[in-house]
C-alpha cells in the first residue's frame, strides 16, 4: 500500500504522480483522501446552487473538547486521537444552535466540498417530503405508474414508501467488495467505475440499469434489504414528477432555504442521470446547516423548509418489524429505518444518517445536539468504527450538558 505523505499535497491542488487519482482507484486509500474532496475533478457533476440572500451564518462559541476521554470497550482515548485514528476529515459539534467544536484535517476546511455518499439518500428523502407536501408525490403509489420503464422489474408493483424504507423485494446485492456482478454493473452504470470488460462503447446508463432490477420471491414491505439503487430511482421519480433536474429542484427547495453558503454538486452518469443515492458533495458547514434544520423539525430562520410531519415520522415511526427482519442485523439492533434515516433505538431517541467511508449526521433532540463527521476511511463499512463513533457522540453529549 502506498503511504500518503500529506505534506506533498496542498489543499485543492492535483496530487503528485505517485498519488494520481483515477476512476479506478478514487475510493481506495490513500487516493480517497484527496479524491473525496475533489470528486468534481474525477466524475461529471451537476451543481447544486446556493442563494446569497438566504445564506445563514454559523454562530460559533468554540470550546476545547479534544481532551474529552472516550470510554469504549474497556479502553479510553482522547477525542482528538480517535478522530485522527479514524481518518476523520472534518468533525463539527453544534449545541443549542451554536458551533462549539470543529476539527479539520489537512485537506478540508469549513467550505471544502466533501462527498457524503449515502447521506445523499437522507437528503433526497427530505426533498421527497417537500414534494409530498406539495402533492407532487404520493408515497402509496406504485413506482411503475410514474416510471413505466420499470414494468417487469422489482419496482413494478413496489410503492414509493417501499423505496423510501428499503423494503422493496429485489434480488440486488449491495456488495462493496465489488465481487457481485450485479453490483459491478450498477457502479459502472453510475459512472463511478470503469466497466470490468472495458466495453465503454456499450456501457449502459443508470436509468437503463434501474430498469433491470430483478424481483425476489419475497413480499414488498416484509424485509429490510439495503439497496442503493432504490435511492437513485427516487431521484429519477423526483425528476419525472417535477419536470426539473434533480440538482435544480434540490437547490430550490432544500439547499437554498437551508442557508448553505457554497455550491454543492452531485455526480452524473455518462448520459446525465443523477446519482441521488450517494453522489452529493457538500461543505461541512453547509451539511451542518441542513442537519440543524432537521433537528429543529424542518425549520430555520428562512421558514419551514421540510414539513414537520415528515421529520416527526422519521424520528418516531414505531413499526420496525421490517427493519428487524433483515439477513444480518448489526447496526442498531433495537432501531429502525424510516425514509432513509436511522432511528438508533438508543435511550435518548437519537436519529442519524450514515454514509460509507465514515460519513455521519448525528442528531440528539433531547440534548439539542447536532454532530457532523466526514471521513476518508479505508473501509467502506466498519461496524467496530461505527460503534466507537456512537460512543464518541454519546460522551460529547454528556460533556455538554
C-alpha positions, 0 to 999 in steps of 0.5 A: 500500500502506498503511504500518503505523505500529506505534506506533498499535497496542498489543499485543492491542488492535483496530487503528485504522480505517485498519488494520481487519482483515477476512476479506478482507484478514487475510493481506495486509500490513500487516493480517497483522501484527496479524491473525496474532496475533489470528486468534481475533478474525477466524475461529471457533476451537476451543481447544486446552487446556493442563494446569497440572500438566504445564506445563514451564518454559523454562530460559533462559541468554540470550546476545547473538547479534544481532551474529552476521554472516550470510554469504549470497550474497556479502553479510553482515548482522547477525542482528538486521537480517535478522530485522527485514528479514524481518518476523520476529515472534518468533525463539527459539534453544534449545541443549542444552535451554536458551533462549539467544536470543529476539527479539520484535517489537512485537506478540508476546511469549513467550505471544502466540498466533501462527498457524503455518499449515502447521506445523499439518500437522507437528503433526497428523502427530505426533498421527497417530503417537500414534494409530498407536501406539495402533492407532487408525490404520493408515497402509496403509489406504485413506482411503475405508474410514474416510471413505466420503464420499470414494468417487469422489474422489482419496482413494478408493483413496489410503492414509493414508501417501499423505496423510501424504507428499503423494503422493496423485494429485489434480488440486488446485492449491495456488495462493496467488495465489488465481487457481485456482478450485479453490483459491478454493473450498477457502479459502472452504470453510475459512472463511478467505475470503469466497466470490468470488460472495458466495453465503454462503447456499450456501457449502459446508463443508470436509468437503463440499469434501474430498469433491470432490477430483478424481483425476489420471491419475497413480499414488498414491505416484509424485509429490510434489504439495503439497496442503493439503487432504490435511492437513485430511482427516487431521484429519477421519480423526483425528476419525472414528477417535477419536470426539473433536474434533480440538482435544480429542484434540490437547490430550490427547495432544500439547499437554498432555504437551508442557508448553505453558503457554497455550491454543492454538486452531485455526480452524473452518469455518462448520459446525465442521470443523477446519482441521488443515492450517494453522489452529493458533495457538500461543505461541512458547514453547509451539511451542518446547516441542513442537519440543524434544520432537521433537528429543529423539525424542518425549520430555520430562520428562512421558514419551514423548509421540510414539513414537520410531519415528515421529520416527526415520522422519521424520528418516531415511526414505531413499526420496525418489524421490517427493519428487524427482519433483515439477513444480518442485523448489526447496526442498531439492533433495537432501531429502525429505518424510516425514509432513509434515516436511522432511528438508533433505538438508543435511550435518548431517541437519537436519529442519524444518517450514515454514509460509507467511508465514515460519513455521519449526521448525528442528531440528539433532540433531547440534548439539542445536539447536532454532530457532523463527521466526514471521513476518508476511511479505508473501509467502506463499512466498519461496524467496530468504527461505527460503534466507537463513533456512537460512543464518541457522540454519546460522551460529547453529549454528556460533556455538554450538558 
